[in-house]
Amino acid sequence: MAVDLRALAHKTWRIVASIQTGVVLLILVVILAAVGTIVLQRPVTEPDEMQSAYSPQALRILDAVGLTDVFHSWWFLGLVLLVSLCIAAASIDRFPNSWRYFSRPYKYPDESFRRALHPQKSLAIADEESGLMAAEQALHSVGFNPERVIPRTIPKDSRADPYEGHFGIFAERHRISELAVYIVHASLLLIFFGTVVDGLWGWRGTLNLNEGQTSNLVELRDGTTRALPFAIRCDAAGQENYTDGTPKKWWSQLAVVKEGRDVQKKEIVVNDPLVYSGVRFYQSSYGPNGKVDKLTLVAVPGNGSGVKQEIGLAVNDTVALDADTTVRFAEFIPDYAVRDGQVYRKSNELGNPAVHLVVTSKGTAKDFDVWFPPMDEVADNLKAPYQFQATDLKMGHFTGLQVSHEPGQWGVWSGVVLLGVGLAFVFYVVHMRFWAVPVCDSKTGKYSLWIGGSANRNRDAFEHRFSDLVVLVEEELKAVPRTSPTERVATVVGN
């Protein structure tokens, strides 16, 4: 039984650490993330827009399976965790060999390695030292730093390769490129970690504020509210238009209020949010709130005697016109209709507005209802002690804010930066190695310089570079004097 469990665990580990498994799961994550960009997502999309985009049946199905909130759905987060597990397992499984290859580079090629390597070239040389000097000079000229090496161990049977213990030349560049794939793996794990943290502990909602209003209650996707440990006040909001009248941008002047004092202020526009204590406030909408900010009137006494007065009123404000008469702004109806002697509100949209004033005079036993526009059926405009003319009506506006708390964003953005670094190493940094070994033919006693090279990617371009190096070595061989030095310095390294 224990053997079966070990076999099952080993098989499971091989599947999880398999590159094929990771690639398939990663493709699924990309597809589902694309779906999340195509299907309208809550809460960034207004409910009315969602209902107009999808039928009620389709919207119920999309909500039920989580496609309207893909990046916070349990199945997406579970898939991201599974992909992360596969990436971690693949890295753990392969890293020891990669590290061994990185930390102990193969510097002296044995005979079997020399036979199998491609590309390679053999050049006739007079003696060992002339070949080594030519190879060193050629490698220096192309920007490498060559070193002389000998094998750490020499075969006991020297007849198998009697020149195995002689010096060789080794040069390399960009060995770090061999670990670039692990930089990419680490970046993906950071991105997925941030995504999971956001999915589990992050939240999004909306906050609509009228100008001058302060609130700390954010409405979340599920209809509940979340109280912030601070409040947001909208000091002003507005819209800038192009010359043809179409909106150019919305802006809001916001203030963070904590413990009764302003701790931060900023004017936000789209894509330039206010960030405080890890919470971001994005500008998402702007428009009239259906309420009057200020109504400006000119009041003239009904008997014709007296002076015109200009007054400004907000809803429910009362202003004295003289010692016996006051006027109160009773209500504003954005879209009205008159039926059976009554004024009704048809909708909250600003379509057919009406203003209701109540004039009170101590000299009369009743109040006078004044309406703009005049409504003969219900209004007392002509009977009131004052006649009014509306000169200006300033509507109130609201600013719509998208509010988000994304505690995993540091991981996502760190991963994106690290991914760029890793991909730059993967695609543009090539690990190149060159070897040069003098070889003596046991039959003829003549020397030749074996030159070989390898690159971990872009092999075609590397072969051209290898050919150029061979040409440089040939040129150096013509210039190297055919005398042997009395001293040789070697760096002893192993296979």
C-alpha positions in Angstrom: 0.0 0.0 0.0 2.8 2.3 0.9 4.5 1.6 -2.4 1.3 2.4 -4.2 0.9 5.7 -2.3 4.5 6.6 -3.2 3.9 5.8 -6.8 0.7 7.8 -6.8 2.4 10.8 -5.2 5.3 10.6 -7.7 2.9 10.4 -10.6 0.9 13.3 -9.3 4.1 15.4 -8.8 5.2 14.7 -12.4 1.8 15.8 -13.7 1.8 19.0 -11.6 5.4 19.8 -12.5 4.8 19.1 -16.2 5.4 22.0 -18.5 2.4 20.8 -20.6 0.1 21.0 -17.6 1.2 24.5 -16.8 0.9 25.7 -20.4 -2.7 24.3 -20.7 -3.8 25.9 -17.4 -2.1 29.2 -18.3 -4.0 29.3 -21.6 -7.2 28.8 -19.7 -6.4 31.7 -17.4 -5.7 33.9 -20.4 -9.0 32.9 -22.1 -11.0 33.6 -19.0 -9.3 36.9 -18.4 -10.2 37.8 -22.0 -13.8 36.9 -21.2 -13.6 39.2 -18.3 -12.7 42.1 -20.6 -15.4 41.3 -23.1 -18.4 40.7 -20.8 -19.4 43.8 -18.9 -18.2 43.6 -15.3 -19.8 44.7 -12.0 -19.6 47.1 -10.3 -17.7 49.2 -12.9 -20.7 49.1 -15.2 -23.9 50.9 -14.3 -26.9 48.6 -13.6 -28.9 50.4 -16.3 -26.2 49.7 -18.8 -26.0 46.1 -17.8 -29.8 45.7 -18.3 -29.7 47.3 -21.7 -26.8 45.2 -22.8 -28.2 41.8 -21.9 -31.6 40.3 -21.6 -32.9 39.5 -18.1 -32.4 35.7 -18.7 -28.8 36.2 -20.1 -27.9 38.5 -17.2 -29.2 36.0 -14.6 -27.0 33.3 -16.2 -23.9 35.5 -16.4 -24.4 36.5 -12.8 -25.0 32.9 -11.7 -21.7 31.6 -13.2 -19.7 34.6 -12.2 -18.9 36.0 -15.6 -20.0 39.5 -14.6 -17.3 39.5 -11.9 -14.7 37.1 -13.4 -11.7 38.3 -11.4 -13.4 37.8 -8.0 -15.1 34.5 -8.8 -14.1 31.4 -6.9 -13.3 29.3 -10.0 -11.0 31.9 -11.5 -9.1 32.3 -8.2 -8.9 28.6 -7.9 -7.5 28.2 -11.4 -4.9 30.9 -10.7 -3.8 29.1 -7.6 -3.5 25.9 -9.6 -1.4 27.5 -12.2 0.8 29.0 -9.5 1.2 25.5 -8.0 2.3 24.1 -11.4 4.8 27.0 -11.9 6.3 26.5 -8.5 6.5 22.7 -8.9 8.2 23.0 -12.3 10.7 25.5 -10.9 11.5 23.3 -7.9 11.8 20.2 -10.1 14.2 21.8 -12.6 16.1 24.4 -10.6 18.8 22.1 -9.0 20.1 21.1 -12.4 20.0 24.6 -13.7 21.8 25.9 -10.7 24.5 23.2 -11.0 24.9 24.2 -14.7 25.1 27.9 -13.7 27.4 27.6 -10.7 29.8 25.0 -12.3 30.2 25.9 -15.9 31.7 23.2 -18.2 35.1 24.8 -19.1 37.3 22.0 -20.6 35.7 19.9 -23.3 36.6 16.2 -23.4 37.0 14.2 -26.6 33.4 13.0 -26.7 32.1 16.5 -26.2 34.3 17.8 -29.0 33.1 15.2 -31.4 29.4 16.0 -30.8 29.5 19.8 -30.6 28.2 22.0 -33.4 29.6 24.4 -34.6 33.2 23.5 -34.5 36.4 24.0 -36.5 39.9 22.7 -36.5 42.9 24.9 -37.6 46.5 23.7 -38.2 48.9 25.2 -35.7 52.7 24.9 -35.2 52.5 24.2 -31.4 50.1 24.5 -28.5 51.2 27.9 -27.3 50.7 29.6 -30.7 47.2 28.2 -30.9 46.3 29.3 -27.4 47.7 32.8 -27.9 45.8 33.2 -31.2 42.5 32.1 -29.6 43.1 34.4 -26.7 43.7 37.4 -28.9 40.8 36.7 -31.1 38.4 36.4 -28.2 39.7 39.6 -26.6 39.1 41.4 -29.9 35.4 40.4 -29.9 34.8 41.5 -26.3 35.3 38.2 -24.4 37.5 37.6 -21.4 39.1 34.2 -22.1 40.9 32.1 -19.4 43.3 29.2 -19.7 42.0 26.0 -18.1 43.0 22.4 -17.6 40.7 19.5 -16.5 40.4 18.9 -12.8 41.1 15.2 -13.3 43.3 13.6 -15.9 42.3 10.1 -17.1 44.6 7.4 -15.7 44.8 5.9 -19.2 46.5 8.8 -21.0 46.6 6.7 -24.2 42.9 7.2 -24.6 43.4 10.9 -24.9 47.1 11.7 -24.3 46.5 15.5 -24.6 43.6 15.6 -22.2 45.8 17.3 -19.5 47.0 20.1 -21.7 45.8 23.7 -21.5 42.6 24.9 -23.2 40.8 28.3 -23.6 37.3 29.0 -22.3 35.3 32.2 -22.7 31.6 32.9 -22.1 29.1 35.8 -21.8 25.7 36.3 -20.2 25.6 33.1 -18.1 22.7 34.7 -16.1 20.6 34.0 -19.2 20.4 30.4 -18.2 18.3 31.5 -15.2 16.1 33.9 -17.1 13.2 31.4 -17.1 13.1 31.5 -13.3 12.8 35.2 -13.4 9.8 34.8 -15.6 8.4 32.2 -13.2 8.9 34.4 -10.2 7.2 37.3 -12.0 4.1 35.2 -12.9 3.9 34.0 -9.3 3.9 37.6 -8.1 1.2 38.6 -10.5 -1.0 35.6 -9.6 -0.3 36.2 -5.9 -1.5 39.8 -6.2 -4.6 38.6 -8.2 -5.6 36.1 -5.5 -5.1 38.7 -2.7 -7.3 41.2 -4.6 -9.9 38.5 -5.2 -10.1 37.4 -1.5 -9.6 40.7 0.3 -10.1 43.4 -2.3 -13.5 45.1 -3.0 -15.0 47.6 -5.4 -18.0 49.8 -5.1 -19.5 53.2 -6.0 -20.0 56.5 -4.2 -22.1 59.3 -5.6 -21.7 62.7 -4.0 -23.5 66.0 -4.6 -21.4 69.1 -4.5 -20.8 70.0 -0.9 -21.8 66.5 0.3 -19.7 64.4 2.6 -20.0 60.6 3.0 -18.0 57.5 4.0 -20.5 54.9 2.8 -19.6 52.9 -0.3 -22.2 50.8 -2.1 -20.8 47.4 -3.0 -21.7 45.1 -5.8 -24.0 42.9 -3.7 -26.1 45.9 -2.6 -24.5 46.2 0.9 -22.6 49.2 2.1 -19.1 49.5 3.5 -18.1 52.2 5.9 -14.7 53.7 5.4 -12.6 54.9 8.3 -12.6 58.3 6.8 -15.0 60.4 4.7 -14.9 62.0 1.3 -16.3 65.5 0.6 -17.0 66.8 -2.9 -16.2 70.5 -3.0 -16.9 70.9 -6.7 -17.5 68.9 -9.8 -17.7 69.9 -13.5 -17.5 68.9 -17.1 -15.3 70.3 -19.9 -16.6 70.1 -23.4 -15.1 70.2 -26.9 -16.0 73.0 -29.2 -18.9 70.9 -30.7 -20.4 70.5 -27.2 -19.4 66.8 -26.6 -17.9 66.1 -23.2 -14.1 66.3 -23.0 -13.5 65.3 -19.4 -15.1 65.2 -16.0 -13.4 66.5 -12.9 -14.1 66.6 -9.2 -12.4 68.4 -6.3 -12.3 65.9 -3.4 -11.2 66.2 0.2 -10.4 63.4 2.6 -12.0 64.2 6.0 -10.7 62.4 9.1 -11.5 63.2 12.7 -13.1 66.4 11.6 -10.3 67.9 9.6 -9.1 67.8 5.9 -6.1 65.5 5.6 -5.8 65.4 1.8 -7.2 67.3 -1.2 -7.0 66.5 -4.9 -8.8 67.3 -8.2 -9.3 64.0 -9.9 -10.1 63.3 -13.5 -10.5 60.0 -15.4 -7.4 57.7 -14.9 -6.0 60.1 -12.3 -7.5 58.9 -9.0 -7.3 60.0 -5.4 -5.5 57.4 -3.3 -5.7 57.4 0.5 -4.9 54.6 2.9 -4.9 52.0 0.1 -8.4 53.1 -1.3 -8.6 54.5 -4.8 -11.3 57.0 -5.9 -11.8 57.1 -9.7 -13.8 59.6 -11.6 -16.5 57.6 -13.4 -19.5 59.8 -14.1 -20.9 63.3 -13.7 -24.4 64.8 -14.3 -27.3 66.7 -12.9 -28.8 65.3 -9.7 -32.3 66.5 -10.4 -32.1 69.1 -7.6 -31.9 72.8 -7.7 -28.8 74.4 -6.4 -30.1 78.0 -6.6 -33.2 79.8 -8.1 -32.8 83.5 -8.8 -36.0 85.6 -8.9 -37.1 89.2 -9.4 -40.1 90.1 -7.1 -42.3 93.0 -7.9 -45.2 94.2 -5.6 -48.5 93.4 -7.1 -49.9 96.9 -6.6 -47.2 98.4 -8.7 -45.7 100.4 -5.9 -42.4 99.5 -4.4 -39.0 98.4 -5.6 -38.0 95.3 -7.5 -36.1 92.8 -5.5 -33.7 90.1 -6.7 -33.6 87.1 -4.4 -31.9 83.8 -4.5 -33.4 80.6 -3.1 -32.5 77.0 -2.5 -35.2 74.4 -1.9 -36.9 75.0 1.5 -35.3 78.4 1.8 -37.6 81.3 3.0 -36.9 85.0 2.3 -38.8 88.0 3.6 -40.1 90.3 0.9 -41.4 93.0 3.3 -42.5 93.1 6.9 -45.7 91.1 6.2 -44.7 88.9 3.3 -42.4 85.9 2.8 -41.7 83.6 0.0 -40.6 80.0 0.4 -39.1 77.7 -2.3 -41.4 74.7 -1.7 -40.4 72.1 -4.3 -38.8 71.5 -7.6 -40.2 68.9 -10.0 -37.8 67.9 -12.8 -40.6 66.4 -15.0 -44.2 67.4 -14.2 -47.7 66.8 -15.4 -51.0 68.3 -14.3 -54.1 66.1 -13.8 -57.3 66.7 -11.9 -56.0 69.9 -10.3 -52.9 68.3 -9.0 -49.2 68.5 -10.1 -47.5 65.1 -10.4 -43.9 64.0 -10.9 -43.7 61.9 -14.0 -40.0 61.0 -13.6 -36.8 62.1 -12.0 -35.3 63.0 -15.4 -34.9 66.6 -16.2 -37.4 67.0 -19.0 -40.3 69.3 -18.1 -39.3 71.1 -14.9 -41.5 73.1 -12.6 -40.9 75.3 -9.6 -43.3 75.7 -6.7 -43.2 78.8 -4.5 -45.4 79.5 -1.5 -46.1 83.2 -0.7 -47.3 84.0 2.8 -48.8 87.3 3.8 -50.1 88.4 7.2 -52.8 90.5 5.6 -54.5 87.5 4.0 -55.9 84.3 5.5 -54.4 81.9 2.9 -51.0 81.1 1.3 -50.5 81.7 -2.4 -49.1 78.9 -4.6 -46.9 80.3 -7.3 -45.8 78.0 -10.1 -43.2 78.4 -12.9 -44.3 77.9 -15.6 -47.7 79.4 -14.7 -50.5 76.7 -14.3 -53.9 78.3 -14.4 -55.5 75.2 -12.9 -53.5 75.1 -9.7 -51.5 78.4 -9.5 -52.2 81.7 -7.7 -49.6 83.7 -9.6 -51.9 86.6 -10.4 -53.5 86.7 -6.9 -50.3 86.8 -5.0 -49.2 90.1 -3.4 -46.0 89.9 -5.4 -45.4 89.0 -9.0 -42.3 86.9 -9.8 -40.0 86.4 -12.7 -37.4 83.6 -12.8 -34.1 84.9 -14.1 -31.8 81.9 -13.4 -32.0 78.3 -12.4 -28.8 76.6 -11.4 -29.1 72.8 -11.1 -27.1 70.8 -8.7 -24.7 68.1 -10.0 -23.3 64.9 -8.6 -20.0 63.2 -9.2 -19.9 59.4 -9.6 -16.9 57.8 -8.1 -15.6 54.2 -8.5 -14.0 53.1 -5.2 -11.6 50.2 -5.0 -9.4 48.6 -2.4 -6.8 46.3 -4.1 -4.2 45.2 -1.5 -2.5 42.9 -4.0 -1.7 45.5 -6.6 1.9 45.8 -5.3 2.4 42.2 -6.3 0.8 42.6 -9.7 2.8 45.6 -10.7 6.0 44.2 -9.2 5.4 41.1 -11.2 4.8 43.0 -14.4 8.1 44.9 -14.0 9.9 41.6 -13.2 8.3 39.9 -16.2 9.6 42.6 -18.5 13.1 42.1 -17.1 12.8 38.3 -17.4 11.5 38.4 -21.0 14.3 40.9 -22.0 16.8 38.3 -20.8 14.9 35.4 -22.5 14.7 37.1 -25.9 17.7 39.4 -26.1 20.4 38.1 -23.8 22.2 35.0 -25.2 24.5 32.8 -23.2 27.5 32.2 -25.6 30.4 29.9 -24.8 33.6 29.3 -26.8 36.3 26.7 -26.3 39.7 26.3 -27.9 41.9 23.2 -27.3 45.2 22.3 -29.0 45.0 18.7 -30.2 48.0 16.5 -31.3 47.5 13.8 -33.9 49.2 10.7 -32.4 50.0 9.4 -35.8 51.6 12.4 -37.5 52.6 14.4 -34.4 51.1 17.6 -35.9 49.0 20.0 -33.9 45.6 21.4 -34.6 43.5 24.0 -32.7 40.0 22.7 -32.1 37.5 25.6 -31.7 33.9 25.0 -30.6 31.0 27.2 -29.5 27.4 27.0 -28.3 24.5 29.4 -27.6 21.3 28.7 -25.7 19.2 30.4 -28.3 19.3 32.2 -31.7 21.6 29.5 -33.1 21.7 30.8 -36.7 23.0 34.2 -35.7 25.5 32.5 -33.4 26.9 30.4 -36.2 27.7 33.6 -38.1 29.5 34.9 -35.1 31.4 31.7 -34.7 32.5 31.9 -38.3 33.8 35.5 -37.7 35.7 34.3 -34.7 37.4 31.5 -36.7 38.5 34.0 -39.3 40.0 36.2 -36.5 41.8 33.2 -35.1 43.3 32.4 -38.5 44.5 36.0 -38.8 46.0 35.8 -35.3 47.8 32.6 -36.2 49.6 34.3 -39.0 50.9 36.9 -36.6 51.8 34.7 -33.6 55.5 33.9 -33.4 56.3 30.2 -33.4 58.2 30.1 -30.0 57.0 28.5 -26.8 57.0 30.6 -23.6 58.8 29.4 -20.5 55.9 30.0 -18.2 52.2 29.2 -18.4 49.6 30.4 -16.0 46.4 28.4 -15.7 43.2 28.6 -13.8 42.4 25.1 -12.8 38.7 24.3 -13.2 36.7 21.1 -13.6 34.4 19.6 -16.1 
